[in-house]
């Protein structure tokens, strides 16, 4: 045992006391199955940047032509990444003439704000700046 490890009371750790119940964790199998594809979609740096661009837009939406300015990639690549985010339910879209406008799914705005405002600065070790969504 290392000097910094806490002492374990062997008498208190019986198999029944040390084995968590099958449902003791916070995330059930169904919830994990639904959440995993969303987190996988958000795991791409370009998609995160696109999503952040849409979420922080002054109008709450962004045209695909403006989203393309986030990174130096082709229009088909932009469309592919936006489709992935739309397919997992993070973004919604509306066609207006020849352009498509994207916005964050209203039910996910709060969760996305938490991700961008709290989680990101925590990971980067920076102080979050106040933003409006």
C-alpha positions as CSV (number, residue, x, y, z in Angstrom):
1,X,0.0,0.0,0.0
2,X,1.4,3.4,-0.9
3,X,1.8,6.0,1.9
4,X,-1.0,8.2,0.4
5,X,-3.6,5.5,0.1
6,X,-6.3,5.4,2.8
7,X,-6.4,2.3,5.0
8,X,-9.1,-0.2,4.1
9,X,-11.1,-1.8,6.9
10,X,-11.1,-5.5,5.7
11,X,-14.0,-6.3,8.2
12,X,-16.2,-3.6,6.7
13,X,-15.6,-4.7,3.1
14,X,-17.7,-7.8,2.7
15,X,-18.8,-9.0,-0.8
16,X,-22.3,-7.6,-0.2
17,X,-21.0,-4.3,1.0
18,X,-18.4,-3.8,-1.7
19,X,-20.4,-5.0,-4.7
20,X,-22.6,-2.2,-6.1
21,X,-26.2,-3.0,-7.0
22,X,-26.7,-3.5,-10.8
23,X,-28.6,-0.2,-11.0
24,X,-26.3,1.8,-8.7
25,X,-24.7,3.8,-11.5
26,X,-26.3,7.0,-12.7
27,X,-26.5,6.1,-16.4
28,X,-28.7,3.1,-17.4
29,X,-28.1,1.0,-20.5
30,X,-30.9,2.7,-22.5
31,X,-29.7,6.2,-21.6
32,X,-26.1,5.3,-22.5
33,X,-27.2,3.8,-25.8
34,X,-29.0,7.1,-26.7
35,X,-26.2,9.4,-25.4
36,X,-23.3,7.6,-27.0
37,X,-24.0,8.6,-30.7
38,X,-24.5,12.2,-29.7
39,X,-21.2,12.3,-27.8
40,X,-19.5,10.5,-30.7
41,X,-20.8,13.2,-33.1
42,X,-19.6,15.9,-30.7
43,X,-16.2,14.2,-30.6
44,X,-15.0,15.7,-33.9
45,X,-13.2,19.1,-33.5
46,X,-14.7,20.6,-36.7
47,X,-18.2,19.6,-35.6
48,X,-17.7,21.2,-32.2
49,X,-16.6,24.4,-33.9
50,X,-19.5,24.4,-36.2
51,X,-21.9,23.7,-33.4
52,X,-20.3,26.5,-31.3
53,X,-20.7,28.9,-34.3
54,X,-24.4,28.1,-34.6
55,X,-25.0,28.2,-30.9
56,X,-23.3,31.6,-30.4
57,X,-24.8,33.3,-33.4
58,X,-26.6,36.5,-32.6
59,X,-29.8,35.3,-34.3
60,X,-29.6,31.8,-32.9
61,X,-29.1,30.3,-36.3
62,X,-26.5,30.2,-39.1
63,X,-26.6,29.8,-42.8
64,X,-24.6,26.9,-44.2
65,X,-22.6,29.4,-46.2
66,X,-21.5,31.2,-43.0
67,X,-20.8,27.9,-41.2
68,X,-18.5,26.9,-44.0
69,X,-16.3,29.9,-43.0
70,X,-15.4,28.2,-39.7
71,X,-12.8,25.9,-41.3
72,X,-11.0,25.5,-44.5
73,X,-12.9,22.5,-45.9
74,X,-15.0,21.9,-48.9
75,X,-18.8,22.5,-49.0
76,X,-19.5,18.8,-49.2
77,X,-17.4,18.2,-46.1
78,X,-19.4,21.0,-44.3
79,X,-22.6,19.5,-45.4
80,X,-21.5,16.0,-44.2
81,X,-20.6,17.3,-40.7
82,X,-23.9,19.3,-40.4
83,X,-25.8,16.2,-41.4
84,X,-24.1,14.1,-38.7
85,X,-25.1,16.8,-36.1
86,X,-28.6,16.9,-37.5
87,X,-29.0,13.1,-37.6
88,X,-28.2,12.8,-33.8
89,X,-30.7,15.5,-33.0
90,X,-28.3,18.3,-32.0
91,X,-29.2,20.6,-34.9
92,X,-32.4,21.4,-36.8
93,X,-32.5,22.9,-40.3
94,X,-34.8,25.0,-42.5
95,X,-34.4,25.6,-46.2
96,X,-34.9,29.2,-47.3
97,X,-34.5,29.5,-51.1
98,X,-31.2,28.0,-52.0
99,X,-29.7,28.2,-48.5
100,X,-30.2,26.0,-45.4
101,X,-30.2,27.6,-42.0
102,X,-29.2,25.6,-38.9
103,X,-30.1,26.1,-35.2
104,X,-29.5,24.1,-32.1
105,X,-32.4,21.8,-31.2
106,X,-34.4,23.9,-28.6
107,X,-34.5,21.0,-26.1
108,X,-30.7,20.9,-26.1
109,X,-29.9,24.6,-25.8
110,X,-29.3,24.4,-22.0
111,X,-27.2,21.3,-22.2
112,X,-25.1,22.8,-25.0
113,X,-24.7,26.1,-23.1
114,X,-23.4,24.1,-20.2
115,X,-21.0,22.2,-22.5
116,X,-19.6,25.4,-24.0
117,X,-19.7,27.7,-21.0
118,X,-18.5,25.3,-18.2
119,X,-17.0,22.1,-19.5
120,X,-14.8,23.6,-22.2
121,X,-13.1,26.1,-19.9
122,X,-12.7,23.4,-17.3
123,X,-10.9,21.2,-19.8
124,X,-8.8,24.0,-21.1
125,X,-8.0,25.3,-17.6
126,X,-9.3,28.8,-18.4
127,X,-11.8,31.0,-16.7
128,X,-15.2,31.0,-18.6
129,X,-16.2,34.3,-20.1
130,X,-19.9,35.2,-19.8
131,X,-21.8,34.5,-23.0
132,X,-25.4,34.6,-24.1
133,X,-27.1,31.8,-26.0
